[in-house]
C-alpha cells in the first residue's frame, strides 16, 4: 500500500495534481492549495442522489448530461474543482474531455458540509462566478435551504432564489425544470 504525503509548502499546479493519480479521497486544487476532504455523510449523499435524479430527468429530455462528484472541472493552472453536480447542455458537450470537464458548465451544484462551508460559499462560488457559470446552486442540508445564483444577476452575493425546506425550484438555465425542494430533503 502506498502512503501519500502532501507538500503544503508549495503552490500546486494541474501537473502536480495529475501526478496524484486516481484516489478514493476527494481532493481539489483551489488557488494552488491541495484541499482534501473526508467522505460525505449519508445524508449528503441522499440529497445528492435526489438532486441527480431530478436533473437527470431534465437532461434526458434535452440531450444534456449530468455528472456527480468526483468529476474534475479544470479552471486554470492552479484550480481544479469537484462540484457535487455539473449540468452540461447539449450545445456545451464539447467541454467534456478524456480527463474531465474543460470549460464552463451550464449549472453547478455544491452541497455544503461542515468541512467545506467556507470553501463552497466563498472561494468556489467566486470562481464559478468569475468563469461565467450560468447558474450556481448552494444546498445546505443542515438548514434545508437552496440558494440559486445567476450569472446575469447584478448583486452576486444575493441569491436570485432562496428557499427553506419547501417551495418550487425553478431554474433560469433549465426552464423545463420544476420540482419541490421538499422532494430533495
Order of alpha helices (4+ residues) and beta strands (2+ residues): alpha-beta-beta-alpha-beta-beta-beta-beta-beta-alpha-beta-beta-beta-beta-beta
